[in-house]
């Protein structure tokens, strides 16, 4: 009887932990608006905190409100933009729609791989989030915040970043 009770208690713990998982982390993608492409970066930092960046427009840290977040689904609103993003987790990506002022656009976001840079390839002093990988020449584009030039997207093929590249790490999108 004690063994059965312990098994049920452990099973209940695992179910609770699985239910407590939420989509989180940094996600990036590109929204197509007619001939215009707009990069977006979504930061989900818990059950109620989120922000969005639009580096192409020089916007960073636009506050959002989480309406719903689970291990499979996210629904966030950005009152300042009068916009919302609703998506489901499919094959490691957030697949959904971005709605703003009556317009609806499909938007798929991927978890952001982090890239680390430093002087002389030793100590890390700068971090970026990969936004695009070019498999043909093994280069990548990344978004980062420069102290002198603001939020921007650069390429790993730029000599400045090639000399300073240290490492890259994949961050899992679900805690």
C-alpha positions in Angstrom: 0.0 0.0 0.0 2.9 2.4 0.9 4.5 1.6 -2.5 1.3 2.4 -4.4 0.8 5.7 -2.5 4.4 6.7 -3.2 4.0 5.8 -6.9 0.8 7.9 -7.1 2.5 10.8 -5.3 5.5 10.6 -7.7 3.2 10.4 -10.7 1.3 13.5 -9.5 4.6 15.4 -9.1 5.6 14.6 -12.7 2.2 15.6 -14.0 2.4 18.8 -12.1 5.9 19.6 -13.4 4.9 18.8 -17.0 1.8 21.1 -16.7 4.0 23.8 -15.2 6.2 24.0 -18.3 5.7 27.2 -20.4 7.0 28.4 -23.7 9.7 30.9 -22.8 12.9 32.5 -24.1 13.8 34.5 -27.1 12.1 33.8 -30.5 12.8 35.5 -33.8 11.2 35.6 -37.2 10.5 37.6 -40.3 7.1 39.0 -41.2 6.2 39.6 -44.9 4.2 42.7 -45.6 3.7 42.9 -49.3 7.3 43.6 -50.6 8.5 44.7 -47.1 10.2 42.2 -44.8 10.1 43.0 -41.1 12.2 41.2 -38.5 10.6 40.7 -35.0 12.1 39.3 -31.8 9.8 38.1 -29.1 11.0 37.8 -25.5 8.9 35.6 -23.2 10.2 35.7 -19.6 7.6 33.9 -17.6 3.8 33.7 -17.2 3.0 37.4 -17.6 6.1 39.3 -18.9 6.9 39.7 -22.6 8.4 42.3 -24.9 8.9 42.5 -28.6 11.7 44.2 -30.7 11.5 45.4 -34.2 15.1 46.0 -35.2 14.3 47.1 -38.7 12.3 50.0 -37.2 14.7 50.7 -34.3 12.2 49.6 -31.7 13.2 47.6 -28.6 11.5 46.4 -25.5 7.9 47.1 -26.5 5.9 45.8 -23.5 3.3 43.1 -24.0 0.8 41.2 -21.9 0.5 37.5 -21.8 -3.1 36.4 -22.2 -2.3 32.7 -22.3 0.9 30.6 -22.2 1.3 26.9 -22.0 3.8 24.2 -23.2 2.0 24.2 -26.6 0.5 27.6 -27.1 1.1 31.4 -26.6 -1.2 34.3 -26.9 0.2 37.8 -26.2 -1.0 41.3 -26.8 0.9 44.6 -27.3 -1.4 47.4 -26.3 0.9 50.2 -27.4 0.9 48.7 -30.9 -2.7 47.6 -30.8 -1.4 44.2 -31.9 -1.5 40.6 -30.8 0.4 37.4 -31.6 -1.2 33.9 -31.2 0.8 30.8 -32.0 1.2 27.1 -31.3 4.4 25.2 -30.9 5.0 22.9 -33.9 8.3 21.1 -34.5 10.2 23.5 -32.2 8.8 26.7 -33.8 6.0 29.1 -32.9 3.6 29.0 -35.8 0.8 31.6 -35.7 -0.5 35.0 -36.7 0.3 38.6 -35.9 -2.7 40.9 -35.9 -2.6 44.7 -35.9 -5.4 47.1 -36.6 -7.5 44.7 -38.8 -4.5 43.2 -40.7 -3.6 39.6 -40.1 -0.2 38.2 -41.2 1.3 34.7 -40.7 4.3 34.8 -38.5 6.6 31.8 -37.6 9.1 32.4 -34.8 12.2 30.2 -34.1 14.1 29.9 -30.9 17.2 32.2 -31.0 20.6 30.7 -31.0 23.0 32.9 -29.0 26.4 33.9 -30.5 29.2 35.2 -28.2 31.9 37.6 -29.1 35.0 39.0 -27.4 38.3 40.7 -28.0 41.1 38.2 -28.9 38.6 35.3 -28.7 38.9 35.1 -24.9 36.4 36.8 -22.6 32.9 37.3 -23.8 31.9 40.9 -23.9 29.0 40.9 -26.4 26.1 38.6 -27.2 23.8 38.4 -30.2 20.8 36.3 -31.3 21.0 34.5 -34.7 18.3 35.6 -37.1 19.3 33.8 -40.3 21.8 31.1 -41.2 23.3 30.8 -44.7 24.2 27.1 -45.1 25.9 27.7 -48.4 28.8 29.7 -47.0 28.4 28.9 -43.2 27.7 32.5 -42.3 24.8 33.9 -40.2 23.0 37.2 -39.5 22.4 38.2 -35.9 20.6 40.9 -34.0 22.4 42.7 -31.2 22.5 46.0 -29.3 25.5 48.1 -30.0 26.4 50.8 -27.5 27.3 53.2 -30.3 24.9 52.2 -33.1 21.8 50.9 -31.2 19.9 47.7 -32.1 21.0 46.3 -35.4 21.4 43.3 -37.6 24.9 42.3 -38.7 26.6 39.5 -40.5 29.2 37.0 -39.2 31.1 37.6 -42.5 31.9 41.1 -41.5 35.6 41.1 -40.6 35.0 42.9 -37.3 32.7 40.1 -36.0 34.8 37.3 -37.6 37.8 38.3 -35.6 35.7 38.5 -32.3 33.5 35.4 -32.7 34.0 32.9 -29.7 31.1 30.5 -29.7 27.4 29.8 -30.3 24.8 28.1 -28.1 21.3 26.9 -28.7 18.8 27.9 -26.0 15.8 25.6 -25.6 12.5 27.5 -26.0 10.7 25.6 -23.2 11.8 25.6 -19.5 
